[in-house]
Every structure is written in structure tokens, then in C-alpha cells.
Amino acid sequence: MKIRSLLSCHEMTFTLLAALWFTAVGNGWFIWRAWQLIDYQRIVSYLFALSVPLVLFCAFTALFSLFALPWIRKPLLTLLLLVSAAANYFSVSYGTVIDTNMVQNVFETNCQEALALITPRYLLWMLLAGLLPAVLLCSLHIICQRPWWMGLALRLATALAALATILLIAAFFFKDYASLVRNNKPIVKLVTPANAISGVGHYVQDRWFSGSQALVRLGEDARTGPRIAAADKKTLVVLVLGETARAENFSLGGYGRNTNPKLARQDVIYFPRATSCGTETAVSVPCMFSGMTRSHYDATLARHREGLLDVMAHAGVSVLWRENDGGCKGACNRVPHTDMTQWQLPAPRCGTEGCLDEVLLYRLNHYLDGLDNNGVVVLHQMGSHGPAYYRRYPAGERPFTPTCDSHQIQLCDHQALVNTYDNSVRYTDSMLSDTLDLLKGYGDRFNIALIYLSDHGESLGEHGMYLHGAPWLFAPSQQTHIPFLMWLSPGWRQAMHVDGHCVSQRAAREAVSQDNLFHTLLGMLDVHTRIYQPQLDILAACRQS
């Protein structure tokens, strides 16, 4: 009986304690970040800062009073506790912003990527901030008000009092709240569990309740043009789609370390001012293959509309997608594709945490030997995908030391983390150079060109942020500034009438983005279609008539 009395409380007390927990613990990180953004030059600013946790407390009190009804409150609050704990871990540890795109990443990630984030620190966090409070919650005996209508009246009165307090605070500090939110929009997405609930709601609506999902055909009029028909050899374009590579760490773009020693000797054309469509694979990959520009990108439409590779297939071009990063996000659904991780190749190519990118070249020569058509091959890298950067290159190939050989990158020395990331970039350099060496061996059969660009960048602790996935409009340049390069063989340049010197000059001074990929690749394979937009083709201005 004594234990039962210790674990008992009145339902109104329970509501207030729950609101206090979600304010102080569930949103401690939000409150701290909000306080850091306040200008404390006036005394009223301190009062405004004190009002932030009070508004949160009142909001949770009102919501729990109205919706945490006796028959659902324990399961509901248990779920919210666990969701809040997980959301807070990634926000505090990596600076992650929880929104619809991040929820999409959660639903569409693979086991390998998910397991890389399940660290001892994460498990301890979930135990202390999620599981133990949930067990305590479920153990509580809640004493309900009798009769039932009195309990209902008390809940309504409590909710009204909480809302009245919020309105009173708003009357004094509305301008301060408006300024805080307007000038720091991502701060709102730190409020848990509202951020996760909103993200899941929007994802579910966009994914399953957005109207007709019938396949929309695109570029069915596509045909190859006279240049490719008149060429003495077939045309082959290889697109290497990078993962989590940021331009800031490419020596081709001016980085102080020599992270691209092999590419520097390969006569590539580097575009130093390239940006991504999104800050996560789930956005950037479908966006760049959709034919829509970032400003007009519609993810719902992209999911049920044909894309770049479908248009290539309509034109009679042979298409192959080789995968080493968990999926093409719909871009290759209707063309031949193969997941190289399923080949179960032995070490050192593959291991328990995935395959090195050299697996993308495994028996590629066999495919090219049998190709007797114009073709495009996409190689989707694992690249520099975190947090396990140390797994993205062979153990014996780490020119930059010491390294951060851990998934808990936020605990590593910053320079060690940068060293590890730079080693992964150095391995990408090696893989791309090996790809070019392989392709050059087919110069007698094909006019060959190669494009490499990353899907997005990566944060390595700058501004307290790690990994990627920040909302694009507020994302740091490390997540949106991407490496982008081309290699154009002499045979390809001659067949397509492209002036390589002109391309180099324009690359050095003009900004490009993933918006250009769709139309540039169409131009590189001389695909004629009504949807082709020459103004978005990087090479159009250097193509001689």
C-alpha cells in the first residue's frame, strides 16, 4: 500500500507534471537555443526569456488537459516520451532539424544507415530520457475526479486558464516572439514532439493521400539527333552520383589539402560554384532526375512521373543504374538497375557495414564489352556517407591522421573528424580516377564523357551541426555547396561539336546546380525532345553548330 500511495497522484497533478516534463526535459534544448538568440540589452528581454518556458508549459498543459483523456493518456504520453527522446538526441548531438524531409529520411533509410546511428550514447540517452520515464509513467496510479463531469469541468477550466496565460504573455511580448521566429525560422522545428508529429503528418499526407498516383509519361517524343547518328562510334556517358561530398573539401576547388591528387592529373573540368537541390538524398536525387528545377520541385509529382532515365530509354539509349547507397529514390524504377551490395562480394570490397565504392566497377567491363548501343551508366556511390566516415575507405589508405574511428562523431576531436572525412574524399578521388582509366580503355568503341556530382554536402560540426538534412533555405553552405566535374574525351568533343576550352572557361566563372543535370545529359547524348531546355544545358553555349 505504501508503494502504491507513493506512485499515485491526482489526474490534474499528473497533467501538470507531464507538462512540466515535456517543457523542462523534452524541450530543454529548444529553450536553451531560444535564450541564446535573444538580445539582452533591455530588462524586458530577460522577462521575455523567462516567458518562453512558461508559454511551453501552458501549451502542454492545455493540450494534455483536452486530449490526454483517461483511457488513452498513458499510451499517448508513452509514445510522445519516446519520440521526444529520439528527436532531442539527434537535435542535441548532431544539430539535426526534425521536419518532413528528415522524417522521409527515417522512413526510407536502409538498415545499414540506421544501425550506424544506433550508438551506445544513443541507447543510454533513450534509456534515461525515454524508457525509464515511460516505465514510471505506466506505473503511476492516477486518481480520477468523481463524478466524471467534475473531472471534465476541471480539465476544461485548466485548459482555458493555460490559454488565457498564453494570450496574456502574447499581449506583452508578441513583437519579441514574432521577431524571434521570423529571424530564426528553424528554431520552431526544435519544439518536440510537435516537430516529429508535424513531419510524420506531412509525410503521410504527401505519400499516401495526395491524389492520383497514376504514372505520368514524360518525353515520349525523345529521339537521338544527327550528331550521334553521324558519329563514327557509339556514345557512352557515365554519371557518377556522389554521396555526402562537400565542395569545401575538394582540392580541385581550392581546398588546402591535396584530396584530389589523381583527378588533378586526369584533365577534368571542375565547376567550383555548384549547388544542390536538397540537403538529403531523398530530395536531391529525385529532384535532379525529375526535370524540375529546385524552385519548382514537386516531390509528389516526381514520385509518379517519369524522369531523365525514362526519357533516355524512350530515345533508344541503353540505361544501367548501379547502386551502392541503399536505393535510387525512384529515379531508376523503370530501367535496368542492380544493387551491388546484393552481390555479397568478399572483403575487402564488402563487409558488415556495406561495400566500398570500388564495387561499382566490379565487372563493369563485362557490361561494356556487350554494349553495342549508345548508353548511359549511373554509378551511385556510398561516397562520404556518415557518421561512419572511417568505413568509406580501405583501412590501410588513410593519408590524414589521426582519425575518428567511431560512429559518435560529435565526441571526436574536430581535426580528427576532418581527417577522416578527407580520407573518404581521397578515396572518392581514387575511385573516380579508376573509373576514367577503365573508360579510356573503351575509346576505340565509344565516344565517352563522364560527369560527377554529389547529391548534397555535409556538416562536420560547423555551427554545432553534423551530418546533413537541414532545411535548404537555412542550411549552411557545407550542406548545399557540392563538387561537380566533367571529363570529356576528345572523341566525344569532336562528335558532339563541343569546344572543351569554352567549357573550362565557363566552368570557372559561372554558377551551376543540379537543375542543369537533366538537360545537360540530354544534350550530351544528343537526345531531341520538346522538354529539352537548352538554357539549362551547361554545354549548349559551347556547342558549335
C-alpha positions in Angstrom: 0.0 0.0 0.0 2.9 2.4 0.8 4.4 1.8 -2.7 1.0 2.3 -4.3 0.5 5.6 -2.4 3.9 6.8 -3.5 3.1 6.0 -7.1 -0.3 7.7 -7.0 -1.4 11.2 -7.9 -4.5 13.1 -8.8 -5.2 13.3 -12.6 -4.8 17.1 -12.5 -1.4 16.8 -10.8 -0.5 14.1 -13.4 -1.3 16.6 -16.2 0.8 19.3 -14.7 3.7 17.0 -14.1 3.6 15.7 -17.7 3.5 19.3 -19.0 6.5 20.2 -16.8 8.5 17.2 -18.0 7.9 18.0 -21.7 8.8 21.6 -21.0 11.9 21.2 -19.0 13.3 17.9 -20.3 11.6 17.4 -23.7 12.3 21.0 -24.8 15.3 22.0 -22.7 17.4 22.2 -25.9 14.8 24.4 -27.6 14.6 26.7 -24.6 18.4 27.0 -24.4 18.7 27.7 -28.1 16.0 30.3 -27.9 17.7 32.0 -25.0 20.9 32.2 -27.0 19.1 34.1 -29.8 17.7 36.8 -27.5 19.3 40.2 -27.4 19.7 41.0 -23.7 20.3 44.8 -24.0 17.0 45.6 -22.2 15.5 44.5 -18.9 12.3 43.4 -20.7 14.4 40.9 -22.7 15.0 38.9 -19.6 11.3 38.8 -18.9 10.7 37.7 -22.4 13.3 34.9 -22.0 11.5 33.7 -18.8 8.2 33.7 -20.7 9.5 31.1 -23.2 9.3 28.0 -20.9 6.1 29.4 -19.3 4.4 29.5 -22.7 5.6 26.0 -23.5 4.3 24.8 -20.1 0.9 26.4 -20.6 0.6 25.0 -24.1 1.4 21.4 -23.0 -1.0 21.9 -20.0 -3.8 22.9 -22.3 -3.2 20.1 -24.8 -2.9 17.4 -22.2 -5.9 18.7 -20.4 -8.0 18.4 -23.6 -6.6 15.4 -25.3 -4.9 13.2 -22.7 -8.2 11.5 -21.7 -8.3 8.8 -19.1 -8.4 5.8 -21.5 -5.6 7.0 -23.8 -3.3 9.2 -21.8 -0.8 6.6 -20.7 -0.2 5.0 -24.2 -0.3 8.5 -25.8 2.2 10.1 -23.4 4.4 7.0 -23.5 4.7 7.3 -27.3 5.3 11.0 -27.1 8.1 10.5 -24.5 9.9 8.0 -26.7 9.5 10.2 -29.8 10.7 13.3 -27.9 13.7 11.5 -26.6 14.8 10.3 -30.0 14.2 13.7 -31.6 16.1 15.5 -28.9 19.0 13.1 -29.2 19.6 13.9 -32.9 18.9 17.6 -32.4 21.4 17.9 -29.5 24.0 15.5 -30.8 24.1 16.4 -34.5 22.2 19.7 -34.7 19.6 17.9 -36.8 16.4 19.8 -37.7 13.3 17.5 -37.5 11.0 18.2 -40.3 9.1 16.4 -43.2 12.3 15.7 -45.1 14.1 14.3 -42.1 11.0 12.1 -41.4 11.2 10.9 -45.0 14.8 10.0 -44.5 13.8 7.9 -41.4 11.2 6.0 -43.3 13.3 5.5 -46.4 16.7 4.7 -45.0 18.1 1.2 -45.1 19.2 -1.0 -42.1 22.9 -0.2 -42.6 22.4 3.5 -42.4 20.0 3.2 -39.5 22.3 0.9 -37.5 25.2 3.3 -37.9 23.3 5.8 -35.8 22.5 3.4 -33.0 25.4 4.1 -30.8 26.0 3.4 -27.0 25.4 7.1 -26.3 22.0 6.9 -28.2 21.0 3.8 -26.3 21.9 5.4 -22.9 20.0 8.6 -23.9 16.9 6.6 -24.9 17.1 4.7 -21.6 17.3 7.7 -19.4 15.2 10.2 -21.3 12.7 7.8 -22.8 12.3 4.3 -21.5 12.7 4.9 -17.7 10.3 7.9 -17.7 7.9 5.8 -19.8 8.1 2.9 -17.2 7.5 5.3 -14.4 4.5 6.8 -16.2 2.9 3.4 -16.8 3.4 2.5 -13.1 1.6 5.6 -11.8 -1.9 5.1 -10.3 -3.9 8.1 -11.4 -6.8 9.1 -9.1 -9.7 10.4 -11.2 -12.1 13.1 -10.1 -15.6 11.9 -9.2 -18.1 12.4 -10.5 -16.9 12.3 -14.2 -18.4 15.6 -15.2 -16.5 17.4 -12.4 -13.2 16.0 -13.9 -14.2 17.1 -17.3 -15.0 20.6 -16.0 -11.7 20.8 -14.2 -9.8 19.8 -17.4 -11.7 22.4 -19.4 -11.0 25.1 -16.7 -7.3 24.2 -16.6 -7.1 24.4 -20.4 -8.8 27.8 -20.5 -6.6 29.1 -17.8 -3.5 28.0 -19.6 -4.7 29.5 -22.9 -5.5 32.8 -21.1 -2.0 32.9 -19.7 -0.5 32.4 -23.2 -2.7 35.2 -24.5 -1.6 37.5 -21.7 2.0 36.8 -22.4 1.4 37.4 -26.1 -0.1 40.8 -25.3 3.2 41.9 -23.8 5.7 40.1 -25.9 4.1 39.4 -29.3 6.7 41.5 -31.2 9.5 39.7 -29.5 8.1 36.3 -30.4 7.4 37.4 -33.9 10.9 38.7 -34.3 12.5 35.6 -32.8 10.6 33.2 -35.1 10.8 35.4 -38.3 14.6 35.8 -38.0 15.3 32.3 -36.8 12.7 30.1 -38.6 14.5 26.7 -37.9 14.1 27.3 -34.1 10.4 26.4 -34.3 11.4 22.9 -35.6 13.2 22.2 -32.3 9.9 22.1 -30.4 9.3 18.5 -29.5 7.2 16.4 -30.1 5.4 18.9 -32.3 8.3 18.7 -34.9 8.1 14.9 -35.2 4.3 14.9 -35.3 4.1 17.6 -37.9 6.8 15.8 -40.0 5.1 12.5 -39.9 1.7 14.1 -40.7 3.0 15.9 -43.8 5.0 12.8 -44.9 1.9 10.5 -44.7 -0.3 13.1 -46.4 2.2 13.6 -49.3 3.0 9.9 -49.6 -0.5 8.3 -49.5 -3.2 11.0 -49.6 -2.1 13.3 -52.3 -4.5 12.4 -55.1 -3.9 10.2 -58.2 -0.6 8.4 -58.4 -1.0 7.2 -62.0 2.3 7.3 -63.9 2.7 10.5 -65.9 4.7 9.9 -69.1 7.5 12.3 -69.9 9.5 12.9 -73.1 7.8 10.1 -75.2 8.8 12.1 -78.3 12.6 11.7 -77.5 14.8 10.6 -80.3 18.6 10.7 -80.8 19.7 13.5 -83.2 22.0 13.9 -86.2 25.3 14.3 -84.3 25.1 11.0 -82.6 23.9 9.4 -85.9 26.8 10.7 -87.9 29.5 9.8 -85.2 31.9 7.0 -86.2 31.4 5.4 -82.8 28.6 4.9 -80.3 28.3 7.4 -77.4 28.7 6.4 -73.8 28.1 8.8 -70.9 28.8 7.7 -67.3 27.3 9.6 -64.4 28.9 9.1 -61.0 26.4 10.2 -58.4 28.3 11.1 -55.3 27.0 10.9 -51.7 27.6 13.5 -49.0 30.6 15.1 -50.6 31.0 18.8 -49.9 32.9 21.0 -52.3 34.7 22.7 -49.4 37.0 19.7 -49.0 37.8 19.2 -52.7 41.3 20.4 -53.6 40.1 20.8 -57.2 38.1 23.7 -55.8 40.9 25.3 -53.8 40.9 23.3 -50.6 44.3 23.5 -48.9 44.8 19.7 -48.6 45.5 17.6 -51.7 42.4 15.5 -51.6 42.2 15.1 -55.4 45.7 14.1 -56.5 44.6 11.6 -59.1 41.8 13.7 -60.6 44.2 16.6 -60.9 46.1 14.5 -63.5 43.0 13.4 -65.4 42.2 16.6 -67.4 38.8 17.1 -65.7 36.8 20.3 -65.8 35.8 21.4 -62.3 32.8 23.6 -61.6 33.7 25.4 -58.3 30.2 27.1 -57.9 27.8 24.2 -57.8 24.8 23.8 -55.5 22.4 21.0 -54.7 18.6 20.7 -55.0 18.3 19.5 -51.4 20.3 18.6 -48.4 19.4 14.9 -48.3 19.4 12.1 -50.8 15.6 11.6 -50.6 15.2 15.1 -52.0 18.2 15.7 -54.2 18.2 12.5 -56.2 14.6 12.6 -57.4 14.8 16.3 -57.9 17.8 16.2 -60.2 16.3 13.4 -62.3 12.8 14.9 -62.4 13.4 17.7 -64.9 12.0 20.2 -62.4 14.2 23.0 -61.0 14.7 23.3 -57.3 12.4 26.3 -57.0 9.6 24.4 -58.8 10.3 20.9 -57.5 7.2 18.9 -56.5 8.1 15.7 -54.7 4.6 14.3 -55.0 4.6 14.7 -58.8 8.2 13.4 -59.1 7.1 10.1 -57.4 4.7 9.2 -60.1 6.2 10.9 -63.2 8.8 9.5 -65.5 12.3 11.1 -65.2 15.6 11.6 -67.0 16.4 7.9 -67.4 12.9 7.1 -68.8 13.4 9.8 -71.4 16.7 8.3 -72.3 15.1 4.9 -72.7 12.4 6.5 -74.9 15.2 7.8 -77.2 16.6 4.3 -77.6 19.6 4.8 -75.3 20.6 1.8 -73.2 20.4 2.6 -69.5 22.0 1.0 -66.4 22.0 2.1 -62.8 24.5 0.5 -60.4 23.7 1.1 -56.7 25.9 1.2 -53.6 23.9 3.6 -51.4 20.6 1.9 -50.5 18.4 3.0 -53.4 17.8 5.4 -56.3 14.8 7.1 -54.6 12.6 6.3 -57.6 15.0 7.6 -60.3 15.7 4.1 -61.7 12.5 2.3 -61.0 11.6 1.6 -64.7 15.1 1.0 -66.1 17.7 -1.8 -65.6 19.3 -1.4 -62.2 21.4 -3.6 -59.9 22.2 -3.2 -56.2 25.9 -4.1 -56.0 25.6 -4.8 -52.2 23.5 -7.8 -53.0 26.3 -9.5 -54.9 27.8 -10.3 -51.5 31.3 -9.8 -52.6 34.1 -10.8 -50.1 36.3 -8.4 -48.2 37.9 -6.0 -48.8 35.3 -4.8 -51.3 32.4 -5.5 -48.9 31.9 -6.1 -45.2 29.4 -6.0 -42.4 28.8 -2.2 -42.8 28.4 -2.1 -46.6 30.7 -2.0 -49.6 33.5 0.3 -50.7 32.7 2.2 -53.9 35.1 0.2 -56.0 32.3 -2.4 -56.0 30.6 -0.2 -58.6 33.3 -1.0 -61.1 33.1 -4.8 -60.5 32.6 -6.5 -63.8 31.5 -3.2 -65.4 33.9 -4.1 -68.2 31.7 -7.2 -68.9 28.7 -4.9 -69.4 30.6 -2.5 -71.6 32.0 -5.4 -73.7 28.5 -6.4 -74.6 27.1 -2.9 -75.2 26.5 -2.2 -78.8 24.3 0.8 -78.4 24.5 4.4 -77.2 24.4 4.2 -73.4 24.3 5.9 -70.1 25.6 4.3 -66.9 24.8 5.7 -63.5 27.1 4.7 -60.6 25.6 5.7 -57.2 28.3 5.9 -54.6 28.2 5.4 -50.8 30.8 8.3 -51.0 31.4 10.0 -47.7 28.2 9.0 -46.0 28.3 9.5 -42.3 28.5 9.1 -39.4 30.9 6.2 -40.1 33.3 8.1 -42.4 36.1 5.7 -41.4 34.2 2.9 -43.1 34.2 4.7 -46.5 37.8 3.9 -47.5 40.2 0.9 -47.1 41.6 0.7 -43.7 45.2 1.0 -45.0 44.5 4.1 -47.1 44.3 7.0 -44.7 46.8 9.7 -45.5 45.3 12.1 -43.0 45.7 11.1 -39.3 44.7 10.9 -36.5 41.2 9.7 -37.5 37.8 9.5 -35.8 37.1 5.7 -36.0 33.7 6.0 -34.3 30.1 6.5 -35.2 29.8 9.0 -32.4 31.4 11.8 -34.4 30.2 14.6 -32.1 32.5 13.2 -29.4 35.6 13.2 -31.7 38.3 15.8 -31.9 37.3 18.1 -34.7 40.6 17.8 -36.6 40.4 14.0 -36.3 36.9 14.2 -37.7 38.0 16.3 -40.6 40.9 14.0 -41.3 38.5 11.0 -41.5 36.2 12.9 -43.8 39.1 14.0 -46.0 40.2 10.4 -46.3 36.8 9.4 -47.7 37.1 12.3 -50.2 40.6 11.0 -51.2 39.1 7.5 -51.8 36.4 9.1 -54.0 39.2 10.7 -55.9 40.8 7.3 -56.4 37.6 5.6 -57.4 36.8 8.3 -60.0 40.3 8.1 -61.4 40.0 4.3 -61.7 36.6 4.8 -63.5 38.3 7.1 -66.0 41.1 4.7 -66.6 38.6 1.9 -67.3 36.6 4.1 -69.7 39.7 5.2 -71.6 40.2 1.5 -72.5 37.0 1.7 -74.5 38.0 4.8 -76.5 38.2 2.7 -79.7 34.5 1.7 -79.4 32.8 4.7 -77.7 32.9 8.5 -77.6 33.0 8.8 -73.9 32.1 11.5 -71.3 31.8 11.4 -67.5 30.0 13.6 -65.0 30.5 13.5 -61.3 28.4 15.5 -58.8 27.4 14.9 -55.2 23.8 14.7 -54.0 24.4 17.1 -51.1 27.1 18.2 -48.8 27.8 17.6 -45.1 28.3 19.4 -41.8 31.3 18.5 -39.7 30.5 20.4 -36.5 30.4 23.9 -38.0 27.7 26.0 -36.1 27.1 22.9 -33.9 25.7 20.9 -36.8 26.7 17.4 -38.0 25.6 15.3 -40.9 23.1 16.8 -43.3 19.3 17.3 -43.8 18.9 21.0 -42.7 16.1 22.8 -44.5 17.7 24.1 -47.7 16.8 27.8 -47.2 18.6 27.8 -43.9 21.2 25.1 -44.5 24.9 26.1 -44.1 26.9 26.1 -47.3 28.7 23.0 -46.3 25.4 21.1 -47.0 24.5 22.8 -50.3 27.8 23.5 -52.0 28.7 20.4 -53.9 31.6 19.1 -56.1 30.7 19.0 -59.8 33.1 17.9 -62.5 33.2 16.6 -66.1 35.6 14.6 -68.2 35.1 14.9 -72.0 37.1 12.7 -74.2 38.5 14.1 -77.5 36.3 11.8 -79.5 33.2 12.9 -77.7 34.0 16.6 -78.0 34.6 16.1 -81.8 31.4 14.1 -82.3 29.2 16.5 -80.3 31.0 19.6 -81.7 31.8 20.9 -78.2 34.6 23.3 -77.5 36.4 22.0 -74.4 38.3 25.3 -73.8 35.0 27.1 -73.8 33.6 24.7 -71.2 36.6 25.2 -69.0 36.3 29.0 -69.2 32.6 28.9 -68.4 33.0 26.4 -65.6 35.5 28.8 -63.8 33.2 31.8 -63.8 29.5 30.6 -63.9 27.4 29.0 -61.2 25.7 25.7 -61.9 23.4 23.4 -59.9 21.6 20.1 -60.0 18.9 21.9 -62.1 21.3 21.6 -65.0 21.9 17.9 -64.9 18.7 16.8 -66.7 19.1 18.9 -69.8 22.9 18.6 -69.9 22.7 14.8 -70.0 20.1 15.0 -72.8 22.4 17.3 -74.7 25.4 15.0 -74.1 23.6 12.1 -75.7 22.1 14.3 -78.4 18.6 13.5 -77.3 16.0 15.7 -79.0 12.7 16.2 -77.3 10.2 19.0 -76.7 11.0 19.0 -73.0 14.7 19.8 -73.5 15.7 23.3 -72.4 19.0 24.5 -73.9 19.3 27.3 -71.4 19.8 24.7 -68.7 22.3 22.7 -70.7 25.7 23.6 -69.3 27.4 22.7 -72.6 24.9 24.3 -75.0 26.8 27.6 -75.2 30.0 25.8 -76.2 28.3 23.6 -78.8 29.3 24.6 -82.3 26.7 24.3 -85.0 
